[in-house]
């Protein structure tokens, strides 16, 4: 097959663009194309998160998340500094508001230290020293956490890849994939493309793209919407930096937290409610195909059975501003419902196995250089929720490594 492009990257979020950037750096002259269905880049998870550069304190030692986030935090700060992108190393507090949370807080401190992250333990007075309006019985100070403008980071990846010859095609949707031994042909809304390797960084649609390419991902993307408020402008002074509750280890969400952004706004949230569409950013957005796929997947019902009490609480906070405010007041007693202004929601692409287990680490599939029997011509990023933005440079290099190996193996 004569290729139009050596490597075709599907998805113009921060992971897809970091992969294109890594490919052009690793092999100058390689022909790379990024295919994005939206009119611009970073339209979904990248452009709808809280902008936090995560330290890696939460993640299981030895996991991909721990490895990529701990190094990725410093690397992201350096990238922002070198490229003039707004950022700040703010540090953050993780606050226990009740005595029963103290064992989990202590376990989190130990995990952070195992991951090589400096952790300072605080009492109630220590918390007030950093955040005078925040109430808690004990806390942790994580000094390496920061904030930045991730959509600006993604756009810079695109610019740098483009400068090295990558073709960036927005407004071009993937429609079909035909994989042969000698290459891959894809049909898009803008015509046909032939490539040596297809790289799937499609986020909310990554499992569909994998199946379209003939690979069984073994998981399904179940979309969870995170709804945010922000503090009214005259009340932003209530929060100096970043404040998080002690997370529930049984669920892969961090709970309602307070995040001061690089542009001065203070986000409050998110919750985590099932979305009625993969790009369902409000209750009015319903997609029948998405709902049917979710309902038919056995893992959906296993999640519901295991976590229904947690989800009832999340739904209550979604439908009741009073309940949401009460959750916030556990950390920030001075806040009132009138101080909270609705703002942009996001949807997390959470990969779920058939047994209902939620993947708690980054997950790749398709060609694996260590396994000669693995499927050729494709590389899939199947699970890359938070902290993928923080870790995007490292993830991009890993995906690029797999793609180049797949290209070589394909001949």
TAKA-V678355 format. One record per residue. RES is the residue in one letter. OMEGA is omega in whole degrees, -180 to 180 (* if undefined). D_CENTER is the distance of its C-alpha to the mean C-alpha in Angstrom with 1 decimal. Layout:
RES_OMEGA_D_CENTER / RES_OMEGA_D_CENTER
This chain:
X_173_35.5 / X_-174_35.4 / X_166_31.8 / X_-178_30.8 / X_180_27.8 / X_-177_27.1 / X_176_23.3 / X_179_21.6 / X_179_17.8 / X_179_16.6 / X_-178_13.6 / X_169_13.5 / X_-173_9.9 / X_179_9.1 / X_178_9.1 / X_-179_12.3 / X_176_13.9 / X_177_13.5 / X_177_15.0 / X_177_17.8 / X_-180_18.4 / X_179_18.7 / X_-178_21.0 / X_176_23.3 / X_-175_23.6 / X_-177_24.3 / X_177_26.9 / X_-179_28.6 / X_175_30.2 / X_178_27.7 / X_-175_27.2 / X_175_23.6 / X_174_22.5 / X_-179_19.1 / X_-179_19.3 / X_-176_17.4 / X_-179_18.8 / X_179_18.1 / X_179_20.6 / X_-179_18.2 / X_173_15.0 / X_-174_11.5 / X_-173_12.7 / X_-174_9.9 / X_-178_6.2 / X_-175_7.0 / X_-174_10.2 / X_176_9.6 / X_-173_7.8 / X_174_10.3 / X_-177_10.4 / X_170_10.6 / X_-173_11.2 / X_-178_10.9 / X_-174_14.1 / X_-174_13.3 / X_-173_15.8 / X_-160_14.3 / X_-177_13.8 / X_179_16.8 / X_-178_19.0 / X_179_19.1 / X_177_15.8 / X_179_13.6 / X_180_10.9 / X_-178_14.0 / X_-175_15.5 / X_-177_12.8 / X_-176_11.6 / X_175_15.2 / X_-177_16.5 / X_-180_13.5 / X_179_14.0 / X_-179_17.6 / X_179_17.0 / X_177_14.6 / X_-180_17.4 / X_178_20.0 / X_179_18.4 / X_180_18.3 / X_-178_21.8 / X_-174_23.2 / X_176_21.9 / X_180_22.8 / X_-178_19.3 / X_177_19.4 / X_174_18.1 / X_173_19.5 / X_-172_19.5 / X_-165_20.1 / X_176_19.7 / X_176_18.9 / X_167_20.7 / X_-167_19.9 / X_171_22.8 / X_-178_24.8 / X_179_26.8 / X_-176_29.0 / X_-178_30.9 / X_178_29.4 / X_-174_26.0 / X_177_27.7 / X_179_27.5 / X_178_23.7 / X_179_23.6 / X_178_25.9 / X_179_23.9 / X_177_20.8 / X_179_23.0 / X_179_24.3 / X_179_20.9 / X_180_20.0 / X_177_23.4 / X_179_23.0 / X_177_19.9 / X_-177_22.2 / X_177_20.8 / X_-178_23.5 / X_176_23.7 / X_179_26.4 / X_-175_27.6 / X_167_28.9 / X_-177_31.4 / X_179_31.7 / X_178_33.5 / X_176_31.0 / X_-178_28.2 / X_178_30.5 / X_177_31.1 / X_-176_27.6 / X_-174_27.0 / X_-177_30.4 / X_-177_29.3 / X_-178_27.0 / X_176_28.7 / X_179_28.1 / X_178_30.3 / X_-178_28.4 / X_174_25.2 / X_174_23.4 / X_179_22.9 / X_-170_20.2 / X_-174_21.3 / X_178_18.7 / X_179_15.9 / X_177_15.7 / X_177_14.4 / X_178_14.3 / X_-175_14.0 / X_174_10.9 / X_177_12.5 / X_176_15.5 / X_-179_14.0 / X_179_12.9 / X_179_16.4 / X_173_18.0 / X_-179_16.6 / X_-180_18.1 / X_-178_21.3 / X_177_21.8 / X_179_21.3 / X_178_23.7 / X_179_26.2 / X_174_26.4 / X_179_27.1 / X_177_23.9 / X_-176_24.4 / X_-175_21.8 / X_174_22.4 / X_-179_20.9 / X_-177_22.2 / X_-174_22.7 / X_175_21.5 / X_-178_21.7 / X_-178_24.5 / X_180_25.8 / X_174_25.7 / X_-178_28.8 / X_176_28.6 / X_-180_31.8 / X_-175_32.9 / X_178_33.4 / X_-178_30.2 / X_174_27.9 / X_179_28.9 / X_172_26.5 / X_180_27.6 / X_177_25.7 / X_178_26.7 / X_178_28.2 / X_-176_30.1 / X_175_30.1 / X_176_28.5 / X_-177_29.4 / X_176_27.3 / X_-179_27.7 / X_175_24.1 / X_177_21.4 / X_-175_17.8 / X_175_15.3 / X_-169_11.9 / X_172_12.1 / X_-177_8.7 / X_-179_10.4 / X_-174_13.6 / X_179_13.1 / X_178_15.5 / X_180_18.0 / X_177_18.1 / X_179_18.8 / X_178_21.6 / X_-179_22.8 / X_178_23.3 / X_180_25.2 / X_176_22.9 / X_-177_22.3 / X_180_18.7 / X_180_20.0 / X_175_17.0 / X_173_16.1 / X_175_13.0 / X_-176_13.7 / X_174_12.1 / X_179_11.9 / X_173_12.4 / X_-177_11.8 / X_-177_15.0 / X_159_15.7 / X_168_19.1 / X_178_20.1 / X_174_23.3 / X_-171_26.2 / X_-177_27.1 / X_180_30.2 / X_-178_28.4 / X_180_25.6 / X_177_27.9 / X_-175_27.2 / X_180_24.1 / X_-173_24.3 / X_-177_20.8 / X_-179_18.0 / X_-177_19.0 / X_170_17.3 / X_173_19.2 / X_-175_19.6 / X_174_17.0 / X_-176_18.4 / X_-179_17.8 / X_-176_18.5 / X_-171_15.4 / X_177_11.7 / X_-171_11.3 / X_-179_12.7 / X_-179_15.2 / X_-178_16.4 / X_-175_16.3 / X_-172_17.7 / X_173_16.1 / X_-177_18.3 / X_-177_16.9 / X_180_18.4 / X_174_20.5 / X_179_22.0 / X_178_20.4 / X_178_19.5 / X_178_16.7 / X_-177_17.6 / X_-1_15.3 / X_164_13.4 / X_179_15.0 / X_-178_13.7 / X_178_16.1 / X_177_16.4 / X_-178_16.1 / X_174_19.2 / X_179_17.5 / X_174_14.4 / X_-176_14.3 / X_-174_16.2 / X_173_15.5 / X_-178_18.8 / X_-178_21.4 / X_-177_23.5 / X_-177_21.3 / X_176_22.3 / X_-174_22.2 / X_-179_24.8 / X_-180_23.5 / X_-179_20.0 / X_-179_21.9 / X_179_24.4 / X_-180_21.9 / X_-177_20.2 / X_-178_23.6 / X_-176_25.1 / X_-177_22.5 / X_-179_24.0 / X_180_20.8 / X_-176_20.4 / X_175_23.7 / X_176_23.1 / X_-178_20.1 / X_-178_22.4 / X_-176_25.2 / X_-168_23.4 / X_-173_21.4 / X_180_23.6 / X_178_24.7 / X_-176_21.3 / X_176_20.4 / X_177_23.8 / X_179_23.0 / X_178_19.7 / X_178_21.6 / X_180_24.4 / X_176_22.3 / X_-175_20.9 / X_-178_24.5 / X_177_26.3 / X_178_25.6 / X_180_28.2 / X_178_26.2 / X_180_23.0 / X_179_25.2 / X_178_26.8 / X_180_23.5 / X_-176_22.8 / X_174_26.5 / X_178_26.1 / X_-170_24.4 / X_-173_26.0 / X_-176_29.4 / X_-176_30.6 / X_176_28.1 / X_179_29.6 / X_-180_28.4 / X_180_30.0 / X_-174_27.7 / X_-178_24.5 / X_-180_23.8 / X_178_21.4 / X_-172_18.6 / X_175_15.8 / X_175_13.6 / X_175_10.2 / X_180_9.4 / X_176_6.8 / X_-177_7.6 / X_177_9.1 / X_-177_11.6 / X_177_14.9 / X_-177_18.1 / X_179_21.5 / X_178_22.6 / X_178_19.9 / X_179_18.0 / X_-180_14.3 / X_-176_12.9 / X_179_11.8 / X_172_11.1 / X_-178_9.8 / X_178_12.4 / X_178_14.5 / X_-174_17.6 / X_-175_20.5 / X_177_22.6 / X_-178_22.7 / X_-179_25.2 / X_-177_26.3 / X_-177_27.3 / X_-178_29.8 / X_-177_29.8 / X_-178_26.2 / X_-179_25.7 / X_173_26.5 / X_180_25.3 / X_171_21.7 / X_-176_18.5 / X_168_15.5 / X_-171_11.8 / X_-179_11.7 / X_179_8.7 / X_173_5.6 / X_177_3.0 / X_13_3.3 / X_-175_5.4 / X_179_4.7 / X_176_5.9 / X_-173_8.5 / X_-168_9.4 / X_179_9.4 / X_179_13.2 / X_178_13.8 / X_180_11.7 / X_178_13.5 / X_179_16.7 / X_180_16.4 / X_178_15.8 / X_178_18.6 / X_179_20.8 / X_-179_20.5 / X_179_21.2 / X_177_24.2 / X_178_25.5 / X_178_25.3 / X_179_27.2 / X_-179_29.8 / X_-179_30.2 / X_177_30.7 / X_*_33.6
